[in-house]
Amino acid sequence: MATPETLATLAGDLAGAARLLVPGQPLDSISYSCTSGTIAIGEEVVASEIHNARPGVPVVAPIGAAFDGLRGLGCERISLLVPYVLETTEMVAAQFDAAGFTLDRIATFDLEGDPDMNRVDPRRIVEAALGRPVVTSNHALALQAARAAGVDASCAGAEAGCFGICSHCPWPLSPPDEREVDHDLGSRVGEAVHWDACARGAR
């Protein structure tokens, strides 16, 4: 089960995994794409462990990329939809709270790990009709990794101040049927908009 404790143990595998990435070849950036794992381990520790194997290569992690994406869109009040068990959901929510975001609503699919998460129907994740900018952590990670490697990763909405993940990139999917969860951050719990969804202006 992907709990904060089990996720933290992934730190011991990072350097070894980084050594397996095209050994002997230069890399422009390395991405560690586990959002909850990055939080449990610590973003600085993730970078340090990877640098033990691949020094000097920029390391990008999804939680920092998500923060940058939301701030790039001017977001302050957000709703979260995550796939995690309750304990891990609370850990992720606390990270957003500590980063200065106001958490309006939080919901989770309450899944134990990757085998279940990988089987979530994409049509349950986002809905284009929300009329709100959307930032998913791994989409933001891909954009930030490209930028770290010197690649122009702008989208069609860039001239409007888009971070690269926005309503200009349509997601014609159905809304999630998520389950409400309790949390201790004092924010209202209810039906979430979607994972890392910006609720800017929804007062």
Summary of the structure (lengths in Angstrom):
residues: 203
radius of gyration: 16.9
end to end distance: 36.4
largest distance: 52.6
contacts: 634
relative contact order: 0.19
helix: 40%
strand: 11%
